[in-house]
Amino acid sequence: DRLKARGVKRIVAVPLFVHTRSEVLDQTRYALGLRDNPSEVLRDALAARAHGHEGHAPGGHRHAFSTARVKLPLSLVMTPALDADPLVARILLERAHALSSSPGREVVVLVAHGPVDDAALPAWRSTLAVLAAKVRAGGGFKGAVYGVLRDDAAAPVRAAAVLDLRAKVAAASKGGRALVVPVLIARGGIEKKITQDLAGLDYAWDAKTLMPHEGFAAWVLARAAAARETISGR
């Protein structure tokens, strides 16, 4: 309403999310009128947590599921999330370099939150594979792999994801050194769980997330500008 009063005609929403395929982002789209139905995946996950089956809600917080929607007085579009944007690869490479002492003997292990929805997992894996390849090539590392914790999924699903991640870190440390780099927006989420899940393994870690980083202001503006051009070309 305040933007409308200022004469704004259109809103461009730029999501600071690691991946466009996110049940929380789906719910945000619904709340903003960009999607017809609320996220069933998010609803079911929150219902499970409300009944005490899981430790916390998606995003690391306890929430009640809501079907409320914002009554927007302006038109709104939403851009994609970070995904495999070059900025993400650049930051991850910087984080890996900060941990590195001998790249030719080191394997970078990227760790992302991951989705609840099994159907979204291939998209996450594809994006993380691209990022891992860019980090390996850009840093001259022995290798680069990735894992997803699926922290909000059912306990057996998360347990399997942790076993997979532990196996990758253990393999990376054999004959060299493992550098574990979180693909997370900011601290205050699951970074502490990563160290708990990797207890007993040998690896380098400093818990630095994607933010803060000076590249984000320009990235947001570029995303907004691209959306504006797309709208203008219609």
Secondary structure, DSSP 8 states (H G I E B T S, - for coil): -HHHHTT--EEEE----S-S--HHHHHHHHHTTSSSS--HHHHHHHHHHHTTSSSS-TTTS-----------SSEEEE---STT-HHHHHHHHHHHHHH-S-GGGEEEEEEE---S-GGGHHHHHHHHHHHHHHHHHHHT-SEEEEEE--TTS-HHHHHHHHHHHHHHHHHHHTTSEEEEEEE-SSSSSSHHHHHHHTTT---B-----S-S-TTHHHHHHHHHHHHHHHHHT-
